[in-house]
């Protein structure tokens, strides 16, 4: 997603809409978005105006797959692989390249690399705080996590670039607790727990912590008492995290 945003393939304002398309499994909406994105990124004077409609092959899964296969069979890189493997004379022009022997399937998987040899990828992500976990390199001065990977047919690229950090909402915490007491690993744990609650449970929890005087030494006892009659232990993890943070 970071790469798509940096290259203007996806705009930040569109992310919630794309998420809704994915949840609703609205294939038509996704195809329309991708098609119009390609046209927007191309921005050449050769494109007809108004832009052409979505190709029919994009709207039919079988037609799209057939078009993909035809491209593979006609590409020099694919035919070279067939020749190197000694299969060129044994594959008919109407044969599905995806259904060839396993050796060809493996080579098919690395075909994009052969189309762009000696490829390298660099990704830089701004992060306001040092990540709690990441497989990239953190630069304290620039506040960025950097990933760099080179790959070829024998060395596949890094599959996933990860970074996890927890940034406290300082003003919000100060308005409740009088100070920033939950941060780093505790904040991450608290956030994961809080997001597991239903909307109703979140409202109950929020109302409870807002009515407690956190300057008092028995604040945690007050919090636990407020949930004593609910008959549920759902709120225990949150109370435990806040209690440990308050003691620290």
C-alpha positions, 0 to 999 in steps of 0.5 A: 500500500505504501508503494501504491500511495507513493506512486499515486496508484492509490490516493489516501482518500480512496483507501476507505472506499477500496476497503468497502469494495473489498468487504462487499466483494464488489468486483465491478467497483474494483475493476472500474477503480483499477481501470480508471487509475491506469488511465489517470497514471498514463496521462498521455495525449494518445488516449482518446477522450473521453477515456475508453470503457473497461475492456470486456475481458476485465469483466469476465474471469474466463476471458481475463484468464485466457487473455493472460495465457495468450500474453504468456505464450507470446512473450519472448521470456516465456518462450525462452524458458520453454526452449531452455527446458527443452519443452518448446517443441512439445507445447502446442500453441493452444495449450494452457501454459498454467497447466504445464508440468510442475517445472513450468509452473515454478518458472511461471512464478518467476516470470515477472522477475525475468521480464525485469532482471537485476531489479531492486526495491527500496521503500522508506516509511516515515514513522513518528516513533521507533518501531516496536518491531520491524524487519527494516532498518530504523533511522532515528534522525530521519524518523524513517524505516528503510527497506532495501532488497535486490532480487533475481531469479535465484533470489526472490524479493522480501515478501513482506515489509513490516513495522509495528509502532504505538503512538499515544494520543498525549492530549487525550491521555492527559485529559483522563489520567493527568499524564501519558501513562500508556505507551510503547508495548503497553499501548499496543496491547491496550489498543489490540484489546480495546479494538476487540470490544463491541461498540457498546462495550467500548462506550461502557469502558470509556464512560467508566474511565472518564468518571474515575479520579486517576490522581487517587491511589485507589483509582484502579480499585474504583475502576474494577468496582465499576465492573464488579456487577457486570458478570463479565471479565471482558474488562479485566485486561484493560484494567490490568494494563492501566493498573500496571501503567499507573504503578510505573 
